[in-house]
Amino acid sequence: NAGVTQTPKFRILKIGQSMTLQCTQDMNHNYMYWYRQDPGMGLKLIYYSVGAGITDKGEVPNGYNVSRSTTEDFPLRLELAAPSQTSVYFCASSSGLAHEKLFFGSGTQLSVL
Amino acid sequence: AQSVTQLDSQVPVFEEAPVELRCNYSSSVSVYLFWYVQYPNQGLQLLLKYLSGSTLVKGINGFEAEFNKSQTSFHLRKPSVHISDTAEYFCAVRGDYGQNFVFGPGTRLSVLP
């Protein structure tokens, strides 16, 4: 059972560089999410998707983009990396039913220097 | 809209002592309540959830939580903690129409020998 898989686990970027954080799930979940976690701030929702071809902004979408071409994959794109994007990023998925839990990936630790 | 407050950012406790981690929420709609645990360098895992019915909910690893509607609280308790319980704990709410999860800022539990 792979669940939610995120790559890479660690990455260091220079200011202005771009990168894509990959996320894939094998549970056939319709709902997928990207969160960032900063110390003492909990998890903030960046973008989410309720199905292939459908994405929407969360609480902190600026500086990020997403796409959802398949049910399994939900990549997060950083176009012009900034120090404020230094964070730990988590991808998660769920069936979409309100009472169902989120399944989380193991996270990507990103530093922008 | 929903919001979650976790008043204690850090809770140190000695091994085998009881612990309570506090969570308060606000919401204009009925909610489902969750506690997640994050062990070092890992993603979040579900500890327990309250959907309806009995206000005392039992979860994994000996944790339990009590839902108090009048006080809008969902405090997490364990009667005797172990070193292995050292982790960060997040309270989360979700509206019963399937709105996005809202996470609290987290409480870091440190169990001391």
Interface residues (C-beta under 8 A of the other chain):
Chain A: V4 Y33 Y35 G40 M41 G42 L43 L45 Y48 G58 F90 A92 G96 L97 A98 H99 K101 L102 F104 G105 S106 G107
Chain B: V4 S9 Y32 F34 Y36 N41 Q42 G43 L44 Q45 L46 K49 L51 F90 R94 G95 D96 Y97 G98 Q99 N100 F101 F103 G104 P105 G106
